[in-house]
Amino acid sequence: MEALAVLKEAEKNLEFFNNNFNDFEMKYPNKFVAVSGANLVAVGETPEAVFQNIDEKKIDHSKVLVEFIPIAGSTLVL
């Protein structure tokens, strides 16, 4: 995949994620979510579970954004 196309796909996924974060926060607290093509494509307890689901759906990893959804109002310390 061309680099510019990868960047555009990533931007599209990030915009979808940001626009839907509040919904994700309510539905999937303390879980990992995967977004691809401006769609939610997987949810799981661990990144491994999410990537297994992505692999089963034969989705290219370069087209996926995976993020952790914290419990509403919590603070993550990295």
PyMOL commands that set and color helices and strands:
alter all, ss='L'
color gray80, all
select helices_A, chain A and resi 3-19+21-27+47-56+61-63
alter helices_A, ss='H'
color red, helices_A
select strands_A, chain A and resi 31-36+39-44+65-69
alter strands_A, ss='S'
color yellow, strands_A
deselect
rebuild
show_as cartoon
